[in-house]
Amino acid sequence: MCIYGAAARALPMERVLRRPSSLVVTDMRGAPLRGRLSSEGEWLLPVPLSEMGRWMPAAAVAIEDRRFYAHRGVDWLALARAAYQNATVGRVVSGASTITSQVVRLAVPRERTLPNKLLEFTQAAALEFILTKDEILEIYLNSVPFGGNTRGVEAAARAWFGKSAKELTLAEAALLTGILRGPAYYRPDRHPERALELRDRLIDTLAERGAAAAEEARRAKREPLPKARRDIASARIQAADMAAKMGGAREHLDKYGRFRSTLDSGKQNLLLAELRAALINMDEGVTAAAVLVENETAKVRGYIGNAREGTGAPAAWVDCAASPRSPGSALKPFIYALAFERGAAAPATMIADVPDGDGAAGVRNFDRLYRGPVSARAALVDSLNVPAVKMFRAAGPENVLGLLRRLGFTSLSHDAAWYGESLALGGCETSPLELARAYRALAAGGRYAPLVWYENAPAPEETPVLSEASAALVLDALKGARRNLPAYAGAETDGKIIAFKTGTSYGMRDAWAAAVTPEWTLVVWLGDPGGRPRPNLAGLTAAAPAAVRVMLRLTQKNDPWFALPTGVEKTELCALSGAPRNPYCPQKTTDLVIKNVTSTEPCRIHVMRGGELKTVWPDELARFFASRGNAGTAARLKITSPRDGAAYTLAENGGRLILTAAGGDGALYWFADGEYIGSTEGGRTVAWPMTPGGHLITAADSGGAAAKAKITVKDPSAELPYLPELEAIE
């Protein structure tokens, strides 16, 4: 025992237990994503014995040391047999090495002499007192060389078969065991006949020794040999490298040298497939990137730095998800949230989308049109630039800049005066990664948290940067963006709701889409890494379809939406001004406000003068109408569908009535029984879901003119309810 103790003390246990291994980044479930060469220039990917599958451990024991589980480090029967054979022949023709003694030799290479062999056996016997049999077998299979710079069964399995050790078949395990006898001599791609003969012989041996059934052995012999070695390094390294960098991989390695990232391989594949589909009609110089965050944990579940990575396309090596680009309109939700939080507006608040004397004359909307009066909700959804600048002023440039910095936009190094009002329109730079972190803060009720890249990391500390109420109002507005996107057309029938915002940078260089549900936040970007413009790089058409398709895949039917926080309530408002109704407001709507924050000043647009109801537009809107030369001279407004007095029969599963009108001034605002339905302009229509009974349909134009039509909707399965006299609109 004293001899074993001295031998054990002479054995470098650190080297036995842990050779320098490759850093391996895995996904959240432990599947390898990326490996790097060890400090000794080898591919060594240690795995637990439990992850080596059935065949590799069985083959190693049956062929290399069949009495492994019976001896205590030295196989005395094998030693006696080898001594007899060697003495008989007069030279060394047989060895007596055990798996345990090979573990010692791999840790401490020595010249092959008799004294060194005795020391090796002594240390092997000592090792058996320190480690269990399974621990020794695991160390052996993780340390044994397979030729070149490949060491260990996991690296060998991936090099020759492109799979993990636990997935190896009987034939594959037998081949790898044979390669151990001479990695160059039995290399299957260079000496296939030699390798096949040895593999089949070892399969027979495994069957004879009870490690495999006869039928299993027969099937194994029919498997082909691999034609060539594979590249162990992943062709897609950006996600793994970012996870290792951001997650502090070196500080979070397990005993096998593995860093378990938060990335989900299934989500990675989904993102990549959708991004590549979005690139089909783009030229090779355009690529895509995406970041997917799990809202509850702030864990990054998907990261595509460059959808063309590994394809040989120009700049395919650039990690665009971490590269700063102009965000276009993608920052507008944060400006609106701050304005809502400060009580400067609410979703229903009317904003004048007109040129004004405060500098907005130089600001144009994407379609180069002005819409006159619009609600803040519609302005945000339609990404109008003029209202965004007005919200920027209302929130305060310094306040907006401070908020964006607290949300983690690191490139904002200048003061507010340097950016000016261009900050409201994307006149700065951010990365898809930073934008995903900021939108996740909206989903978290205005609480900012750093993104998490290490699966076993504790929950991150969250810092409030916006009120929960203002974040809720913005997300509620953005869920109405579905009407702009054909890809979203069928989502409502499945009860799937997604809030999303698009962005297009100046000159059509960057296309953005940010999408949010209670569970997920996703940012998608398309562009040229070199910054060259493309006519088809618009957020709504290039980036949004891919983002929505991904989110629809991740969202379950009838998933609940965000619950409204304390302090947010629905209230009755003037449908035109968005302010609390006064006695003269002809139409009403209900929308969200923040209690004790949103202004309670009644509507000032509708007034009674000389016994007549008047619409008194704010000066900027009055000037706008006058400048168009049609104030008070618009063609008479008339509803063309439905006709006044028309009757409809409700279909079995409901029906939608298309509303149209002729004449009028600018945009038309539609109401059913005093409830706001939507607005139309330029020949667009709006559909109203019919309900049984009598209804008053009203249209009002930007100049204050109104038209009405009374209709009846019959339910064939029930008696028609009493139709009351409907009050006329003044």
Phi, psi and omega per residue, in radians:
M1 nan -0.670 3.107
C2 -1.114 -0.637 3.107
I3 -1.099 -0.774 3.138
Y4 -1.105 -0.666 3.136
G5 -1.107 -0.763 3.118
A6 -1.138 -0.677 3.123
A7 -1.140 -0.706 -3.140
A8 -1.129 -0.690 3.142
R9 -1.164 -0.488 3.131
A10 -1.411 -0.171 -3.096
L11 -1.563 2.176 3.127
P12 -1.268 1.575 -3.034
M13 -1.094 -0.568 3.125
E14 -1.057 -0.687 3.125
R15 -1.239 -0.611 3.118
V16 -1.157 -0.828 -3.008
L17 -1.329 -0.554 -3.051
R18 -2.633 1.763 3.019
R19 -1.326 2.758 3.034
P20 -1.022 2.081 -3.040
S21 -2.020 2.921 3.058
S22 -1.250 2.499 2.992
L23 -1.347 2.144 -3.097
V24 -2.023 2.161 3.040
V25 -1.691 2.181 -3.139
T26 -1.949 2.931 3.024
D27 -1.422 -3.036 -3.039
M28 -1.103 -0.378 -3.127
R29 -1.755 0.026 3.100
G30 1.702 0.004 3.107
A31 -1.318 2.236 -3.088
P32 -1.061 2.377 3.049
L33 -1.864 -0.580 -2.998
R34 -2.856 2.419 3.059
G35 -2.242 2.746 3.092
R36 -2.224 2.688 3.107
L37 -1.049 2.552 3.094
S38 -1.257 3.063 3.129
S39 -1.131 -0.302 3.090
E40 -1.695 0.199 3.079
G41 1.313 0.453 -3.092
E42 -2.037 2.722 2.909
W43 -1.571 1.838 3.125
L44 -2.287 1.944 -3.058
L45 -2.077 1.415 -3.073
P46 -1.093 2.475 3.054
V47 -2.426 2.720 3.080
P48 -1.143 2.723 3.101
L49 -0.982 -0.603 -3.127
S50 -1.146 -0.293 3.140
E51 -1.834 0.276 3.111
M52 -1.731 0.036 3.079
G53 1.346 -2.999 -3.100
R54 -1.426 -0.728 -2.853
W55 -1.487 -0.656 -3.046
M56 -1.138 -0.848 3.077
P57 -1.073 -0.707 -3.132
A58 -1.114 -0.744 -3.135
A59 -1.153 -0.736 -3.126
A60 -1.080 -0.773 -3.122
V61 -1.209 -0.805 -3.074
A62 -1.136 -0.575 -3.038
I63 -1.754 -0.681 -3.070
E64 -1.534 -0.557 -3.018
D65 -2.845 1.321 -2.976
R66 -1.206 -0.296 3.065
R67 -1.781 0.410 -3.077
F68 -0.933 -0.770 -3.074
Y69 -1.421 -0.011 -3.139
A70 -1.842 -0.584 -3.087
H71 -1.561 3.038 -3.130
R72 -2.001 0.821 3.091
G73 1.849 -0.503 3.109
V74 -2.210 2.212 3.114
D75 -1.620 1.691 -3.030
W76 -1.146 -0.570 3.094
L77 -1.137 -0.790 3.116
A78 -1.145 -0.616 3.135
L79 -1.155 -0.727 3.124
A80 -1.152 -0.738 3.124
R81 -1.081 -0.793 -3.131
A82 -1.106 -0.709 -3.137
A83 -1.098 -0.767 3.137
Y84 -1.106 -0.816 -3.111
Q85 -1.130 -0.740 -3.113
N86 -1.170 -0.670 3.131
A87 -1.195 -0.649 -3.123
T88 -1.160 -0.741 -3.079
V89 -1.463 -0.489 -3.126
G90 1.592 0.154 3.076
R91 -2.701 2.986 -3.081
V92 -1.393 1.969 3.092
V93 -2.096 -0.155 -3.108
S94 -2.571 2.463 3.091
G95 -1.931 3.030 3.137
A96 -2.287 0.467 -3.117
S97 -1.165 2.488 3.031
T98 -1.866 2.953 3.069
I99 -1.053 -0.665 -3.135
T100 -1.138 -0.754 -3.141
S101 -1.192 -0.529 3.083
Q102 -1.220 -0.572 3.053
V103 -1.058 -0.736 3.102
V104 -1.107 -0.803 -3.107
R105 -1.126 -0.668 3.118
L106 -1.159 -0.574 3.135
A107 -1.364 -0.653 -3.092
V108 -2.293 1.494 3.119
P109 -1.094 2.336 3.134
R110 -2.375 2.809 3.032
E111 -1.135 2.460 -3.061
R112 -1.390 1.506 3.081
T113 -2.160 2.855 -3.135
L114 -1.089 -0.806 3.097
P115 -1.035 -0.710 3.133
N116 -1.173 -0.583 3.109
K117 -1.164 -0.706 3.105
L118 -1.123 -0.705 3.109
L119 -1.125 -0.689 3.126
E120 -1.074 -0.768 3.122
F121 -1.141 -0.687 -3.138
T122 -1.126 -0.758 3.127
Q123 -1.222 -0.539 3.063
A124 -1.121 -0.772 3.107
A125 -1.099 -0.663 3.122
A126 -1.166 -0.655 -3.112
L127 -1.106 -0.542 -3.139
E128 -1.163 -0.393 3.085
F129 -1.420 -0.259 -3.057
I130 -1.763 -0.691 -3.049
L131 -2.055 2.721 3.041
T132 -1.381 2.928 3.118
K133 -1.065 -0.763 -3.132
D134 -1.136 -0.631 3.096
E135 -1.141 -0.687 3.121
I136 -1.170 -0.771 3.131
L137 -1.100 -0.707 3.116
E138 -1.083 -0.797 3.129
I139 -1.073 -0.742 -3.134
Y140 -1.059 -0.885 -3.081
L141 -1.199 -0.400 3.078
N142 -1.514 -0.175 -3.036
S143 -1.995 -0.338 -2.992
V144 -1.205 2.409 -3.098
P145 -1.462 2.460 3.120
F146 -2.021 0.350 3.090
G147 1.708 2.574 -3.112
G148 1.104 -2.319 3.117
N149 -1.890 0.473 -3.140
T150 -1.784 2.150 -3.111
R151 -2.352 2.365 3.120
G152 1.571 2.663 -3.015
V153 -1.203 -0.556 -3.121
E154 -1.165 -0.805 3.110
A155 -1.118 -0.697 -3.141
A156 -1.143 -0.730 3.134
A157 -1.078 -0.707 -3.131
R158 -1.306 -0.563 -3.136
A159 -1.244 -0.676 -3.058
W160 -1.706 -0.495 -3.037
F161 -2.198 -0.083 3.130
G162 1.125 0.535 -3.136
K163 -2.504 2.992 3.115
S164 -1.395 2.850 -3.130
A165 -1.078 -0.609 -3.096
K166 -1.232 -0.224 3.131
E167 -1.679 -0.037 -3.085
L168 -1.124 2.468 3.038
T169 -1.486 3.025 3.081
L170 -1.007 -0.809 -3.107
A171 -1.110 -0.703 -3.121
E172 -1.196 -0.701 3.104
A173 -1.145 -0.684 3.124
A174 -1.135 -0.699 3.120
L175 -1.100 -0.803 -3.142
L176 -1.111 -0.652 3.082
T177 -1.113 -0.658 3.099
G178 -1.192 -0.652 3.125
I179 -1.037 -0.537 3.122
L180 -1.027 -0.472 -3.096
R181 -1.333 -0.309 3.105
G182 -3.123 1.491 -3.038
P183 -0.937 -0.669 3.133
A184 -1.444 -0.693 -3.066
Y185 -1.170 -0.658 -3.088
Y186 -1.849 0.365 -3.130
R187 -1.123 2.097 -2.959
P188 -1.212 -0.462 -3.135
D189 -1.389 -0.337 -3.135
R190 -1.855 -0.531 -3.128
H191 -2.300 1.138 -3.035
P192 -1.080 -0.665 -3.123
E193 -1.137 -0.773 3.138
R194 -1.093 -0.788 -3.116
A195 -1.175 -0.676 -3.130
L196 -1.158 -0.737 -3.139
E197 -1.076 -0.764 -3.137
L198 -1.184 -0.757 -3.136
R199 -1.011 -0.836 -3.098
D200 -1.154 -0.626 3.098
R201 -1.127 -0.700 3.124
L202 -1.208 -0.595 3.061
I203 -1.079 -0.747 3.090
D204 -1.068 -0.723 3.134
T205 -1.089 -0.744 3.112
L206 -1.078 -0.675 3.115
A207 -1.195 -0.742 3.140
E208 -1.098 -0.583 -3.089
R209 -1.629 0.165 3.021
G210 1.417 0.154 3.136
A211 -1.427 -0.310 3.130
A212 -2.520 2.569 3.092
A213 -1.323 2.766 -3.101
A214 -1.045 -0.746 -3.129
E215 -1.161 -0.653 3.084
E216 -1.084 -0.696 3.133
A217 -1.147 -0.728 3.141
R218 -1.096 -0.763 3.132
R219 -1.149 -0.653 -3.100
A220 -1.110 -0.622 -3.108
K221 -1.195 -0.300 -3.140
R222 -1.491 -0.141 -3.130
E223 -1.303 2.447 3.130
P224 -1.340 2.837 3.056
L225 -1.470 2.715 3.050
P226 -1.186 2.507 -3.091
K227 -1.470 -0.469 -3.085
A228 -2.807 2.795 3.029
R229 -1.260 2.670 3.099
R230 -1.851 2.812 3.081
D231 -1.417 2.073 -3.126
I232 -1.214 -0.633 -3.129
A233 -1.128 2.345 3.134
S234 -1.181 2.505 3.065
A235 -1.310 -0.273 -3.138
R236 -2.035 1.687 -2.990
I237 -1.883 -0.264 -3.000
Q238 -1.108 -0.753 -3.123
A239 -1.102 -0.808 -3.127
A240 -1.150 -0.721 3.134
D241 -1.138 -0.693 3.104
M242 -1.149 -0.716 3.114
A243 -1.087 -0.753 3.135
A244 -1.129 -0.706 -3.125
K245 -1.201 -0.887 -3.061
M246 -1.325 -0.464 -3.101
G247 -1.612 0.006 -3.137
G248 1.114 0.975 -3.000
A249 -0.977 -0.742 -3.064
R250 -1.084 -0.457 -3.139
E251 -1.556 -0.122 -3.034
H252 -2.245 0.544 3.103
L253 -1.369 2.476 3.021
D254 -1.447 -3.077 -3.051
K255 -1.135 -0.245 -3.136
Y256 -1.793 0.193 3.105
G257 1.335 0.451 -3.094
R258 -1.917 2.432 3.059
F259 -1.896 2.050 -3.111
R260 -1.554 1.838 -3.116
S261 -1.417 3.053 3.095
T262 -1.522 -0.101 -3.046
L263 -1.148 2.469 3.128
D264 -1.908 2.019 -3.073
S265 -1.027 -0.662 3.118
G266 -1.106 -0.732 3.115
K267 -1.201 -0.631 3.081
Q268 -1.034 -0.805 -3.126
N269 -1.136 -0.673 3.111
L270 -1.104 -0.824 3.132
L271 -1.054 -0.813 -3.093
L272 -1.092 -0.736 -3.138
A273 -1.089 -0.765 -3.123
E274 -1.224 -0.659 3.121
L275 -1.156 -0.727 3.132
R276 -1.185 -0.574 3.051
A277 -1.133 -0.649 3.127
A278 -1.193 -0.379 -3.100
L279 -1.609 -0.047 -3.039
I280 -0.977 -0.744 -3.095
N281 -1.685 0.216 3.102
M282 -1.752 2.653 3.078
D283 -1.284 2.908 -2.991
E284 -1.105 -0.362 -3.126
G285 -1.342 -0.214 3.137
V286 -1.707 2.385 3.083
T287 -2.305 -3.063 -3.083
A288 -2.465 2.726 3.099
A289 -2.493 2.763 -3.136
A290 -2.722 2.615 3.058
V291 -2.336 2.231 3.137
L292 -2.073 2.196 -3.073
V293 -2.122 2.375 3.013
E294 -1.440 2.021 -2.965
N295 -1.098 -0.726 -3.041
E296 -1.096 -0.655 -3.042
T297 -1.876 -0.198 -3.028
A298 1.109 0.375 3.128
K299 -1.478 2.402 3.104
V300 -1.419 1.940 -3.107
R301 -1.684 -0.306 3.110
G302 -2.567 2.390 -3.135
Y303 -2.617 1.936 3.047
I304 -1.992 1.842 -3.121
G305 -1.268 -0.575 -3.124
N306 -2.786 1.974 -3.070
A307 -1.132 -0.287 3.113
R308 -1.707 0.137 3.132
E309 -0.980 2.328 3.114
G310 1.434 0.031 -3.105
T311 -1.698 -0.203 -3.082
G312 1.477 0.075 3.114
A313 -1.216 2.767 3.116
P314 -1.015 2.370 3.098
A315 1.032 0.427 3.123
A316 -1.149 -0.287 -3.131
W317 -1.449 -0.192 -3.078
V318 -1.340 2.223 3.066
D319 -1.459 1.598 -3.051
C320 -1.269 -0.394 -3.141
A321 -1.194 -0.337 3.115
A322 -1.914 0.096 -3.072
S323 -1.676 2.369 3.142
P324 -1.253 2.326 3.111
R325 -2.465 2.874 3.091
S326 -1.288 2.224 -3.032
P327 -1.490 -0.087 -3.090
G328 1.030 -2.311 -3.077
S329 -1.467 0.061 -3.039
A330 -1.164 -0.269 3.121
L331 -1.579 -0.161 -3.060
K332 -1.008 -0.669 -3.139
P333 -0.993 -0.566 -3.122
F334 -1.289 -0.565 3.074
I335 -1.187 -0.788 3.097
Y336 -1.101 -0.715 -3.139
A337 -1.039 -0.729 -3.133
L338 -1.192 -0.674 3.085
A339 -1.125 -0.717 3.083
F340 -1.090 -0.755 -3.106
E341 -1.098 -0.585 -3.098
R342 -1.554 0.039 3.115
G343 1.342 0.193 -3.124
A344 -1.324 -0.329 -3.130
A345 -2.890 2.974 2.999
A346 -2.441 2.982 -3.076
P347 -0.965 -0.596 -3.090
A348 -1.513 -0.127 -3.071
T349 -1.028 2.296 3.116
M350 -1.323 2.295 3.071
I351 -2.112 2.467 3.127
A352 -1.495 1.894 3.062
D353 -1.521 1.322 -3.071
V354 -2.495 2.760 2.960
P355 -1.164 2.464 3.105
D356 -2.356 3.135 -3.037
G357 -1.522 0.117 -3.101
D358 -1.741 0.224 3.101
G359 1.940 -0.164 -3.104
A360 -1.307 -0.125 3.122
A361 -1.046 -0.464 3.118
G362 -1.478 -0.083 -3.128
V363 -1.700 2.260 3.130
R364 -2.183 2.623 3.051
N365 -1.314 2.888 -3.085
F366 -1.001 -0.664 -3.135
D367 -1.595 0.102 3.073
R368 1.141 0.404 3.117
L369 -2.015 2.707 2.991
Y370 -1.974 2.460 -3.016
R371 -1.871 -0.048 -3.106
G372 1.346 -2.333 -3.115
P373 -1.347 2.206 3.072
V374 -2.392 2.703 3.051
S375 -1.403 2.744 3.078
A376 -1.051 -0.630 3.112
R377 -1.048 -0.884 -3.126
A378 -1.155 -0.661 -3.133
A379 -1.114 -0.674 3.122
L380 -1.224 -0.812 -3.127
V381 -1.083 -0.733 -3.125
D382 -1.480 0.000 3.063
S383 0.998 0.789 -3.133
L384 -1.327 2.370 -3.050
N385 -1.366 -0.742 -3.093
V386 -1.077 -0.873 3.078
P387 -1.043 -0.590 3.131
A388 -1.117 -0.713 3.102
V389 -1.118 -0.679 3.122
K390 -1.172 -0.657 3.054
M391 -1.162 -0.609 3.093
F392 -1.076 -0.790 3.117
R393 -1.133 -0.741 -3.100
A394 -1.118 -0.659 3.130
A395 -1.327 -0.493 -3.126
G396 1.713 2.088 -3.094
P397 -0.946 -0.763 -3.140
E398 -1.126 -0.672 3.131
N399 -1.149 -0.716 3.121
V400 -1.111 -0.808 -3.138
L401 -1.068 -0.734 3.117
G402 -1.092 -0.712 3.112
L403 -1.091 -0.811 -3.118
L404 -1.083 -0.641 3.090
R405 -1.178 -0.693 3.122
R406 -1.180 -0.424 3.095
L407 -1.417 -0.060 3.027
G408 1.711 0.316 3.075
F409 -1.435 1.710 -2.922
T410 -1.357 -0.289 -3.064
S411 -1.475 -0.052 -3.100
L412 -1.448 1.361 -3.018
S413 -1.699 -0.165 -3.118
H414 -1.691 3.018 3.100
D415 -1.482 3.009 -3.047
A416 -1.098 -0.613 -3.128
A417 -1.119 -0.582 -3.128
W418 -1.138 -0.708 -3.137
Y419 -1.376 -0.660 -3.085
G420 1.112 -2.742 -3.098
E421 -1.313 -0.139 3.084
S422 -1.129 -0.356 3.117
L423 -1.067 -0.568 3.129
A424 -1.201 -0.351 -3.038
L425 -1.962 0.276 3.104
G426 1.587 0.400 3.131
G427 -1.417 0.941 3.113
C428 -2.777 -2.949 3.133
E429 -2.293 2.527 3.002
T430 -2.681 2.941 -3.137
S431 -1.892 2.767 3.033
P432 -0.958 -0.601 3.128
L433 -1.129 -0.790 3.121
E434 -1.169 -0.670 -3.123
L435 -1.160 -0.672 3.099
A436 -1.108 -0.692 3.112
R437 -1.101 -0.691 -3.130
A438 -1.224 -0.779 3.127
Y439 -1.166 -0.543 3.058
R440 -1.101 -0.561 3.083
A441 -1.103 -0.657 3.045
L442 -1.063 -0.784 -3.138
A443 -1.142 -0.470 -3.132
A444 -1.577 0.324 3.099
G445 1.297 0.581 3.108
G446 1.459 0.247 -3.128
R447 -1.825 2.142 -3.138
Y448 -1.519 2.468 3.044
A449 -2.560 2.516 3.025
P450 -1.127 2.570 3.114
L451 -1.251 2.600 -3.062
V452 -1.876 2.319 -3.101
W453 -2.082 -0.191 -3.126
Y454 -1.873 2.126 -2.985
E455 -1.049 -0.607 -3.087
N456 -1.653 0.235 -3.137
A457 -1.235 2.599 3.053
P458 -1.184 2.851 3.121
A459 -1.051 2.360 -3.101
P460 -1.254 2.690 3.073
E461 -1.336 2.320 -3.110
E462 -1.813 2.481 -3.124
T463 -2.126 2.146 3.103
P464 -1.142 2.232 3.091
V465 -2.142 -0.306 3.074
L466 -2.450 2.725 3.058
S467 -1.227 2.603 3.114
E468 -1.076 -0.586 -3.119
A469 -1.164 -0.794 -3.116
S470 -1.164 -0.647 3.080
A471 -1.099 -0.694 3.141
A472 -1.134 -0.705 3.141
L473 -1.119 -0.701 3.138
V474 -1.149 -0.804 -3.131
L475 -1.140 -0.615 3.094
D476 -1.119 -0.680 3.098
A477 -1.168 -0.747 -3.049
L478 -1.244 -0.351 3.092
K479 -1.246 -0.229 3.064
G480 -1.437 -0.017 -3.114
A481 -1.224 -0.135 -3.109
R482 -0.997 -0.516 -3.064
R483 -1.167 -0.266 -3.132
N484 -1.580 -0.122 -2.949
L485 -2.217 1.971 3.134
P486 -1.014 -0.569 -3.118
A487 -1.087 -0.295 -3.078
Y488 -1.699 -0.010 -2.931
A489 -0.992 -0.739 -3.077
G490 -1.581 0.014 -3.030
A491 -1.213 -0.617 -3.044
E492 -1.102 -0.602 -3.114
T493 -1.158 -0.419 3.094
D494 -1.624 0.084 3.135
G495 1.226 0.403 3.134
K496 -1.688 2.229 -3.109
I497 -2.106 2.304 3.115
I498 -2.353 2.305 2.978
A499 -1.655 2.305 3.100
F500 -2.583 2.727 3.129
K501 -2.390 2.417 3.124
T502 -1.875 2.929 3.088
G503 -2.680 2.500 3.077
T504 -2.350 2.142 -3.081
S505 -1.349 2.843 -3.135
Y506 -1.013 2.300 3.116
G507 1.452 0.163 3.111
M508 1.034 0.884 3.131
R509 -1.786 -0.416 -3.077
D510 -2.425 2.336 3.050
A511 -2.024 2.216 -3.054
W512 -2.169 2.658 2.912
A513 -2.619 2.245 3.036
A514 -2.027 2.243 -3.100
A515 -2.203 2.479 -3.065
V516 -2.385 2.352 2.895
T517 -2.252 2.994 3.104
P518 -0.979 -0.489 -3.083
E519 -1.671 -0.570 -2.963
W520 -2.283 2.642 2.914
T521 -2.201 2.302 -3.100
L522 -2.331 2.362 3.000
V523 -2.153 2.270 3.104
V524 -2.097 2.389 3.106
W525 -2.291 2.452 2.985
L526 -2.254 2.451 3.107
G527 3.071 3.129 3.073
D528 -1.666 2.130 -3.139
P529 -0.961 -0.446 3.106
G530 -1.464 -0.044 3.086
G531 1.430 0.221 -3.138
R532 -1.367 2.464 -3.080
P533 -1.313 2.725 3.044
R534 -2.436 2.427 -3.110
P535 -1.169 -0.347 -3.099
N536 -1.765 0.241 3.133
L537 -1.641 1.247 3.036
A538 -1.973 2.397 -3.045
G539 -1.004 -0.752 -3.050
L540 -1.179 -0.606 -3.068
T541 -1.732 -0.462 -3.075
A542 -1.694 -0.805 -3.028
A543 -1.714 -0.680 -3.028
A544 -1.079 -0.726 -3.138
P545 -1.013 -0.749 3.123
A546 -1.136 -0.738 -3.135
A547 -1.088 -0.777 -3.111
V548 -1.200 -0.689 3.112
R549 -1.068 -0.726 3.107
V550 -1.097 -0.822 -3.086
M551 -1.167 -0.586 3.073
L552 -1.149 -0.594 3.078
R553 -1.193 -0.561 -3.079
L554 -1.551 -0.200 -3.076
T555 -1.782 2.337 -3.141
Q556 -1.555 2.722 3.124
K557 -1.023 2.278 3.102
N558 1.080 0.471 2.994
D559 -1.018 2.385 -3.128
P560 -1.175 2.588 3.074
W561 -1.534 3.053 3.124
F562 -1.029 2.346 3.031
A563 -1.296 2.474 3.134
L564 -1.223 2.300 -3.112
P565 -1.311 2.906 3.072
T566 -1.030 2.355 3.135
G567 1.749 -0.262 3.067
V568 -1.732 2.240 -3.122
E569 -2.482 2.718 3.048
K570 -1.601 2.360 -3.128
T571 -2.443 2.820 -3.124
E572 -1.445 2.289 -3.054
L573 -2.349 2.846 2.980
C574 -1.174 2.263 -3.066
A575 -1.165 -0.372 -3.107
L576 -1.662 -0.904 -3.082
S577 -1.448 -0.412 -3.082
G578 1.352 0.072 3.089
A579 -1.623 2.861 3.055
P580 -0.922 2.435 -3.065
R581 -1.139 2.445 2.920
N582 -1.754 3.071 -3.075
P583 -1.093 -0.223 -3.032
Y584 -1.857 -0.061 3.141
C585 -1.205 2.066 -3.040
P586 -1.310 -0.489 -3.069
Q587 -2.217 2.604 -3.119
K588 -2.153 2.812 2.978
T589 -2.554 2.893 3.021
T590 -2.096 2.400 3.134
D591 -2.693 3.030 -3.054
L592 -1.452 2.473 3.012
V593 -2.404 2.878 3.056
I594 -1.792 2.034 -3.094
K595 -1.038 2.342 3.121
N596 1.171 0.170 3.076
V597 -2.154 -0.942 3.119
T598 -1.124 2.430 -3.122
S599 -1.011 2.430 3.086
T600 -1.847 0.191 3.122
E601 -1.160 2.244 -3.084
P602 -1.122 2.889 3.112
C603 -0.995 2.346 3.119
R604 -1.928 0.063 -3.103
I605 -1.486 -0.707 -3.104
H606 -1.667 2.089 -3.097
V607 -2.366 2.796 3.066
M608 -1.867 2.095 3.140
R609 -2.306 2.168 3.140
G610 1.037 0.567 3.128
G611 1.375 0.114 3.129
E612 -2.099 2.490 3.068
L613 -1.310 2.174 -3.134
K614 -2.095 2.591 2.993
T615 -1.830 1.946 -3.105
V616 -1.795 1.820 -3.091
W617 -1.345 2.577 2.983
P618 -0.992 2.718 -3.041
D619 -0.938 -0.740 -3.069
E620 -1.154 -0.620 3.082
L621 -1.283 -0.677 3.098
A622 -1.058 -0.757 3.099
R623 -1.106 -0.670 -3.140
F624 -1.097 -0.828 3.137
F625 -1.104 -0.707 -3.132
A626 -1.155 -0.675 -3.108
S627 -1.160 -0.424 3.115
R628 -1.433 -0.101 3.055
G629 1.263 0.316 -3.104
N630 -2.265 0.269 3.140
A631 -1.129 2.063 3.106
G632 1.353 0.041 -3.088
T633 -2.100 0.221 -3.122
A634 -1.174 2.682 3.072
A635 -1.045 2.547 -3.079
R636 -0.986 2.286 -3.121
L637 -1.348 2.283 3.127
K638 -2.505 2.293 3.080
I639 -1.359 2.182 3.125
T640 -1.738 -0.359 3.046
S641 -2.619 2.032 0.155
P642 -1.505 2.821 3.035
R643 -1.300 2.552 3.110
D644 -1.081 2.238 3.136
G645 1.528 0.044 -3.102
A646 -1.214 2.658 3.083
A647 -2.140 2.435 -3.115
Y648 -2.236 2.611 3.054
T649 -1.889 2.213 -3.081
L650 -1.254 2.291 3.080
A651 -1.190 2.914 -3.062
E652 -1.013 -0.671 -3.104
N653 -1.920 0.503 3.107
G654 1.608 -3.079 3.124
G655 -2.965 2.806 -3.125
R656 -2.159 2.337 -3.097
L657 -1.797 2.151 3.107
I658 -1.381 2.224 -3.116
L659 -1.822 2.221 3.114
T660 -2.415 2.768 3.133
A661 -2.593 2.800 3.078
A662 -2.086 2.606 3.140
G663 1.352 -2.813 -3.139
G664 1.569 2.982 -3.052
D665 -2.031 1.848 3.061
G666 1.258 -2.497 -3.085
A667 -1.166 2.563 3.069
L668 -1.898 2.435 -3.139
Y669 -1.971 2.159 -3.014
W670 -1.849 2.489 -3.137
F671 -2.420 2.567 3.017
A672 -2.165 2.043 -3.107
D673 0.938 0.657 3.100
G674 1.476 -0.098 3.117
E675 -1.655 2.297 -3.110
Y676 -1.184 2.308 3.136
I677 -1.788 -0.857 -3.086
G678 2.932 -3.124 3.140
S679 -2.160 2.710 3.114
T680 -2.367 2.713 3.117
E681 -2.822 2.577 3.042
G682 1.105 0.661 3.090
G683 1.530 -0.070 3.107
R684 -1.227 2.705 3.138
T685 -2.092 2.879 3.058
V686 -2.263 2.506 -3.112
A687 -1.899 2.308 3.140
W688 -1.952 2.184 3.107
P689 -1.266 2.006 -3.053
M690 -1.248 2.605 3.025
T691 -2.331 2.628 -3.093
P692 -1.076 2.533 3.063
G693 2.195 -2.988 3.086
G694 -1.670 2.467 -3.044
H695 -2.450 2.624 3.033
L696 -1.976 2.014 3.103
I697 -1.711 2.238 -3.088
T698 -2.219 2.473 3.012
A699 -2.169 2.339 3.083
A700 -2.216 2.426 -3.123
D701 -1.759 3.101 -3.074
S702 -1.156 -0.337 3.128
G703 -1.574 -0.006 3.095
G704 1.714 -0.097 3.107
A705 -1.267 2.674 -3.115
A706 -2.452 2.695 3.046
A707 -2.442 2.691 -3.082
K708 -2.437 2.795 3.067
A709 -2.586 2.231 3.058
K710 -1.608 2.334 3.125
I711 -2.356 2.865 3.065
T712 -2.204 2.332 3.075
V713 -2.023 2.091 -3.095
K714 -1.712 2.459 3.033
D715 -1.821 1.959 -3.064
P716 -1.126 -0.290 -3.103
S717 -1.631 -0.018 -3.112
A718 -2.572 2.809 3.076
E719 -1.199 2.548 3.118
L720 -1.197 2.177 3.117
P721 -1.149 2.846 -3.136
Y722 -1.038 2.304 -3.139
L723 -1.680 1.881 -3.107
P724 -1.317 2.869 3.050
E725 -1.245 2.191 -3.065
L726 -1.634 2.299 -3.080
E727 -1.192 2.364 -3.138
A728 -1.301 2.631 3.090
I729 -1.512 2.338 3.105
E730 -1.279 nan nan
